[in-house]
Amino acid sequence: MKLNYFIKQLSTVGRSLVRTLFCLVAIALMWQGAFLASAPAIADTGNSILVADLGDRIQQKASEDAGRTKSFIQKNRRASGTNCK
């Protein structure tokens, strides 16, 4: 008789522990945003190399254009005889 009472109490405590653990895990997942993740956060990273390469090319082209513009301005300044800095 005492064994049944002990097992019933143990079962009740076990269920309470499982329920508490389940709720804590659910709260932790919600806190971290696992269920409410936004689309950009889980975007495909397969194109990141292509985007980085494209960014490098654009930066290189901008540097070349800036150098050409500077040369063009300096040549025109010398040709016109102005000394504006």
MARLO-365682 format. One record per atom (N, C-alpha, C, O): x, y, z; residue in one letter. Coordinates in steps of 0.1 Angstrom, whole numbers, plus 5000, padded with zeros to 4 digits. Layout:
// MARLO-365682
XYZA;...
// end
This chain:
// MARLO-365682
500849885000M;500050005000M;500950135000M;500650224993M;501950125008K;502850245009K;503550264995K;503850374991K;503850154988L;504550164976L;503750234965L;504250314958L;502450204965N;501550274955N;501450424958N;501450504949N;501450454971Y;501350604974Y;502650674970Y;502550784965Y;503750604972F;505050664968F;505150684953F;505650784949F;504750584946I;504850584931I;503850694926I;504150764916I;502750704932K;501750814928K;502350954930K;502251034921K;502950974941Q;503551104944Q;504751124934Q;504951234929Q;505551024932L;506651034922L;506151064908L;506751154901L;505151004904S;504551034891S;504051174890S;504251244880S;503451224901T;502951364901T;504051464900T;503951564893T;505151434908V;506351524907V;506951514894V;507351624888V;507051404888G;507651384875G;506851464864G;507451524855G;505551454864R;504751524855R;504851674856R;504951754847R;504951724869S;505151864871S;506551914866S;506652014860S;507551824868L;508851864863L;508951864847L;509551954842L;508251764841V;508251764827V;507451884821V;507951944812V;506351924827R;505552034823R;506352164825R;506352254816R;507052174836T;507852294838T;509052304828T;509352414823T;509652194826L;510752194816L;510252224802L;510952304795L;509152174798F;508552204785F;508252354784F;508552414774F;507652414794C;507352554794C;508652634793C;508652734786C;509652604800L;510852674800L;511552674786L;512052774781L;511552554780V;512052544767V;511252624757V;511852694748V;509952624758A;509052704749A;509352854751A;509452924741A;509552894763I;509853034766I;511253074760I;511353174754I;512252984762A;513553014757A;513553024742A;514253104736A;512852934735L;512752934720L;512053064716L;512553124706L;511053104722M;510353224719M;511253344721M;511253444713M;511953344732W;512853454736W;513953474725W;514253584721W;514453364720Q;515553364710Q;514953394696Q;515753414687Q;513653384694G;513053414682G;513053304672G;512953324660G;513153184677A;513153064668A;511853044660A;511953004649A;510753084666F;509453064659F;509053194652F;508253184643F;509653304655L;509253434649L;510453494641L;510653614640L;511153404634A;512353454627A;511853524614A;510853484608A;512553634611S;512153714599S;512753644587S;513753574588S;512253674575A;512753614563A;514153654560A;514953564556A;514653784562P;516053814559P;516953734568P;518153714564P;516553704580A;517453634589A;517753494584A;518853434588A;516853434576I;517053294572I;517253294556I;516953194550I;517853404551A;518053414537A;519153314532A;519953284540A;519053274520D;520053184514D;521353264513D;521453374508D;522453194517T;523753254517T;524553204505T;525753234504T;523953134496G;524653084484G;525153194475G;526153174468G;524453304474N;524853414465N;525753514472N;526153614465N;526253494484S;527053594491S;528353604484S;528953724484S;528953504478I;530253514471I;530053594458I;530853684455I;528953574451L;528653654439L;528453804443L;528953884435L;527753824453V;527453964457V;528754034462V;529054144458V;529653964469A;530954014473A;531854044461A;532454154461A;531853954451D;532653974439D;532054094432D;532854174426D;530754104431L;530154224424L;530554354431L;530754454424L;530454354444G;530854474452G;532254514449G;532554624448G;533154414449D;534554444446D;534754504432D;535554594431D;534054444423R;534154504409R;533654644408R;534254724402R;532554674415I;531954804415I;532954904422I;533155014417I;533554864433Q;534454944440Q;535754974431Q;536255084431Q;536254874424Q;537354894415Q;537054984404Q;537855074400Q;535854974398K;535455054387K;535255204392K;535655294385K;534755224404A;534555354409A;535955424412A;536155534409A;536955344416S;538255394418S;538955434405S;539555534404S;538755354395E;539255384381E;538655514376E;539355594371E;537355524377D;536655644372D;537055764380D;537255874374D;537255754393A;537755864401A;539155914396A;539456034395A;540055814393G;541355844388G;541255914375G;542056014372G;540455864366R;540255924353R;539756064354R;540256154347R;538756084362T;538256224364T;539256314369T;539356434365T;540056274379K;541056354385K;542056394374K;542456514373K;542456294366S;543456324355S;542856424345S;543556514340S;541556404341F;540956494332F;540856634337F;541156734330F;540556654350I;540456784356I;541856854356I;541956964352I;542856774360Q;544256824360Q;544656864346Q;545356974345Q;544456794336K;544856824322K;544056944317K;544757034311K;542856954320N;542057074316N;542557204323N;542557314318N;542957184336R;543357304344R;544657354338R;544857474337R;545557254334R;546857294329R;546657364315R;547357464312R;545757314307A;545457364294A;544857504295A;545157584286A;544057534305S;543457664305S;544257764313S;544057884312S;545257714320G;546157804328G;545657844341G;546257934347G;544657784346T;544157824360T;544857744370T;545357634368T;545057804382N;545757744393N;544757724405N;545257744416N;543557694403C;542657664414C;542957534420C;543157434414C;542857534433K;543157404441K;541957364448K;541957264455K;
// end
